[in-house]
Amino acid sequence: MTLWQAILLASILCVVAKILGYVIPPHWLEKPTPARTMDLTTVALLAALVAYLALHGPGQSLHLDARLAAVGVAGVLLAVRAPFVVVVIAGAVTAALLRLWGWAS
């Protein structure tokens, strides 16, 4: 199974779980375990997609460039609860400066 197949499968499972939410009695989904599982599945899916897009190179190779540094800066800023606009701008500026200085492609 390739990474994209796993992402597609996880996406389908999220949609199915959302649809089942209308069919399953609400008191089943209000328990801590199902609610936490649904929250973490969404976070894991988005994290996997960001990591794949930041590290994907030609073919199946690993490609380290300015995107990785930009995602790293954004992650640090999100961890310290910076406003989202600041996170996006800082990531873009980081990638742009690394490319300008020739340190990354």
C-alpha positions as CSV (number, residue, x, y, z in Angstrom):
1,M,0.0,0.0,0.0
2,T,1.4,3.4,-1.0
3,L,1.2,6.5,1.1
4,W,-1.5,8.0,-1.1
5,Q,-3.6,4.8,-0.8
6,A,-3.3,5.0,3.0
7,I,-4.3,8.7,2.9
8,L,-7.3,7.9,0.6
9,L,-8.4,5.0,2.9
10,A,-8.1,7.2,6.0
11,S,-10.1,9.9,4.2
12,I,-12.8,7.4,3.3
13,L,-13.0,6.2,6.8
14,C,-13.4,9.7,8.1
15,V,-16.3,10.4,5.7
16,V,-17.9,7.0,6.6
17,A,-17.5,7.8,10.3
18,K,-19.1,11.3,9.7
19,I,-22.0,9.7,7.9
20,L,-22.4,7.1,10.6
21,G,-22.6,9.9,13.1
22,Y,-26.1,10.7,11.8
23,V,-27.2,7.0,12.1
24,I,-25.6,6.1,15.4
25,P,-27.4,7.2,18.6
26,P,-25.7,10.4,20.0
27,H,-25.0,8.9,23.4
28,W,-22.6,6.4,21.8
29,L,-20.5,9.1,20.2
30,E,-20.5,11.3,23.3
31,K,-18.4,8.8,25.2
32,P,-14.7,9.9,25.5
33,T,-13.1,7.1,23.5
34,P,-15.1,7.5,20.2
35,A,-14.9,11.3,20.4
36,R,-11.1,11.2,21.0
37,T,-10.6,8.7,18.2
38,M,-12.4,10.8,15.7
39,D,-10.5,13.9,16.7
40,L,-7.1,12.2,16.5
41,T,-7.9,10.5,13.2
42,T,-8.5,13.9,11.6
43,V,-5.3,15.3,13.1
44,A,-3.2,12.3,12.0
45,L,-4.6,12.5,8.5
46,L,-3.7,16.2,8.1
47,A,-0.3,15.7,9.7
48,A,0.5,12.9,7.3
49,L,-0.6,14.9,4.3
50,V,1.5,17.9,5.4
51,A,4.5,15.7,6.0
52,Y,4.1,14.0,2.6
53,L,3.8,17.2,0.7
54,A,6.8,18.8,2.6
55,L,9.1,15.8,2.0
56,H,8.0,14.4,-1.3
57,G,10.6,14.3,-4.1
58,P,10.6,12.8,-7.6
59,G,9.5,9.2,-7.6
60,Q,9.7,7.7,-4.1
61,S,12.7,9.8,-3.0
62,L,13.0,12.0,0.0
63,H,13.4,15.7,-0.9
64,L,14.7,18.2,1.7
65,D,14.2,21.8,0.6
66,A,12.8,25.1,1.8
67,R,9.4,23.6,2.4
68,L,10.7,21.5,5.3
69,A,12.2,24.5,7.0
70,A,9.0,26.5,6.4
71,V,6.9,23.7,7.9
72,G,9.3,23.5,10.9
73,V,9.0,27.2,11.5
74,A,5.2,27.0,11.2
75,G,5.1,24.1,13.6
76,V,7.1,26.0,16.2
77,L,4.9,29.0,15.9
78,L,1.8,26.9,16.2
79,A,3.2,25.3,19.3
80,V,3.6,28.7,21.0
81,R,0.1,29.6,19.8
82,A,1.0,32.4,17.4
83,P,-1.9,33.7,15.3
84,F,-2.5,31.7,12.1
85,V,-1.7,34.7,9.8
86,V,1.7,35.1,11.5
87,V,2.4,31.3,11.1
88,V,1.6,31.4,7.3
89,I,3.6,34.6,6.7
90,A,6.6,33.3,8.7
91,G,6.6,30.0,6.8
92,A,6.4,31.8,3.5
93,V,9.2,34.2,4.5
94,T,11.4,31.3,5.7
95,A,11.0,29.4,2.4
96,A,11.6,32.6,0.3
97,L,14.7,33.6,2.2
98,L,16.2,30.1,2.0
99,R,15.6,30.1,-1.7
100,L,16.9,33.6,-2.2
101,W,20.2,32.8,-0.3
102,G,20.6,29.6,-2.3
103,W,20.5,27.4,0.8
104,A,17.6,25.4,-0.5
105,S,15.8,24.7,-3.7
